[in-house]
Amino acid sequence: MLSIAPPPTIYLHSGATDMRKSFDGLSGIIRGSFGGDPADGSLFLFVNKRRDRIKALWWDGDGYVLWYKRLEEGTFETVPSRAGEERVRIDPTQLAMILGGVRRAAGDGAEAEAIPPHPHLKKSLASQK
């Protein structure tokens, strides 16, 4: 299991990102669209147009770390941005909800519902009982 200290700030890019971008391309988005520094210790999240893939870029002090997740079913539920904002600042709880597949309620977002597990995961969980 990979464990890292929580970054001081977490940003979610509000637009769709081309998932072919890697370290340099994502750093360019951070510098250009965000006007930020990709090596400031913040965690930067990027989601593709279909919202079934997410990348996270983080500077760990001596190099970039790139994390990539592809869903087999469903989509990542992201946090809405205000008009014209290129990035949304989120907290560690919101990050965990996005990565954990928790959907916001249709109303104000206070309630949440879990996405059912993938069928392969259901079989795996059932065999562990």
Long-range contacts (C-beta under 8 A, 24 or more apart in sequence): 4-58, 4-60, 4-65, 6-92, 7-41, 7-42, 7-43, 7-58, 8-41, 8-42, 9-40, 9-41, 9-42, 9-43, 9-89, 10-42, 10-43, 10-44, 10-45, 10-89, 10-90, 10-91, 10-92, 10-94, 10-95, 11-36, 11-42, 11-43, 11-44, 11-45, 11-87, 11-88, 11-89, 11-90, 12-45, 12-47, 12-78, 12-79, 12-87, 12-88, 12-89, 12-90, 12-98, 13-44, 13-45, 13-46, 13-47, 13-86, 13-87, 14-78, 14-81, 14-85, 14-86, 14-87, 14-88, 15-86, 16-47, 16-48, 16-49, 17-46, 17-47, 17-48, 17-55, 18-48, 19-46, 19-48, 19-53, 19-55, 19-68, 21-46, 21-55, 22-66, 23-57, 23-64, 23-66, 26-55, 26-57, 26-66, 27-57, 27-64, 30-57, 33-86, 33-87, 34-86, 34-87, 36-87, 38-64, 43-95, 44-87, 45-90, 45-95, 45-98, 47-76, 47-78, 50-75, 51-75, 51-76, 51-77, 51-78, 52-76, 54-98, 54-99, 69-99, 71-101, 72-118, 73-118, 74-101, 74-115, 76-101, 77-101, 77-102, 77-103, 77-104
